[in-house]
Amino acid sequence: MTPDPNELPFVADCNTLPWNAAFAWLRAGWADLRRAPRLAVVYGLIIFVVSWLVSLMAWWLGKFALLATLLSGFIFIAPMLAVGLHSVSKDLEAGMKTSFRRSFRHMLKVFGEGSVYALILLVILFVWSRSGMMLYAFFPVEEGKLDVLLQFLAVGSVIGTFFAALVFASAAFSLPMIIDKNADMVTATVTSINATLRNKPAMLVWALCIVLLTALGFATGYLGFIVIMPWLAFSSWHGYRATISSAAWGERADPGK
């Protein structure tokens, strides 16, 4: 039964997490990966290929407009791949048989909400890039002026950290929530940001885990992404389940086999 939007709270409640909660999520995510290794590898290979395609095209073309177009396309693809992986963990938890077809059906059911999130990411990316251009205007870096260079790097680091934190907070629990519940993307995103702000130590540890594992993936020429990205997506599902109390929104209908 679809809940009445007028009776729903603005955001879902969240639990208070211990600082080391991320380690339990990673263990649970690894267990899911071991239960559905073939499906995880399929998604991992897709992520590996797409990552290399974006990188190679950016290197060959070297034009900002074309690179922006490629990144925009990737931003639309990435949330849907994450949704597909979250749905695998959801089905494993429910004792359902997993398959790529079934996870694809999950993706189709939330395609509209996933597109909304992609648009949110595009807006953040656009503002982020514009802030970088403004930074050059305020701090023109010239050869021999070390103090200006240091100011440029300091302010740029603060701006970059802010936007990275915003993307992280909005993504932490939002995509698992739209797979699990009849929630719209705006509610799920605000819920994710709220839960992140209320659990700063635990989410800082989770962010560090993501950064370290992602860096490992880059260090292996994206090869590590074949395992790392499905593992992180599965772990994110368990993070959502341990953090967000979203029963008021009702279960999203099963997509079928």
C-alpha positions, 0 to 999 in steps of 0.5 A: 500500500502506498503511504499518503504523502501528506502523512509522511515526515520530512525525513526518515529517523536515523539511529545513533551509530558507533564510530566503528560501524563501517567495519561491520558494514564491510564485513556484511558486504563481503559476505554478500559478495561471496554469496553472489560472486558472479553477479558482483563480477558482472557489475564490477566488469561493467564499472571497470570498462566504463571507467576506462572508456571515460578515461581514454576518451578524456585523454584522447579528446582533451577538450573540456566540453567533450569531457564534461559530456562524458562525465555527465553520461557517467553520472547518469550511469553510476547511480543506476549501477549502484541501484542494481548492486543495492538490489542484490543485497536487498534480495539476498537479505530477503532470501530471494534468488538473485540474477542480473535480470532481476536487478535490472528490473529493480533499476527500471522501477526506480529509473525516474528517481535515479535520474533525479539524483543524477541531475542533483549530481550534475548541479553539484558538478556544475557549481563545483567547476564554476567555483574552481574558475572563480578561484583562478580569478581571485587568486591568479597564480603567477610564477615566483609568487609562492604566497599566492599559490599557497592561498590558492591551494588552501582555498581550493582544498576547502572548496573541494572538501565541501563539495566532496562532503556534500556528494558523500552525504547525499549518496550515503543512504539515499539510493538504498532507500529508494530501492527499499521504500516508496520514497522520492529521491528528494526525501531520500537525499535529505534523509541521507544528509541528516543521518550523516550529520547526526553520525559524524564520527561513524560517517567519517570512518566510512568515508575514509574506508571508501577513499582508501579502497577507491584509491586502491582501485585507481592504483591497480589501473581500475582492475581492483574496481571489479571487486571493490565497487560491488563490495562498497555497494553491498556494504552501503546497503547494510549501512542503510539498514543499520542507520535509517528507520524508514518503515513509514514509507512502505515497501517498494513493490517487488519487480518480479523475476 
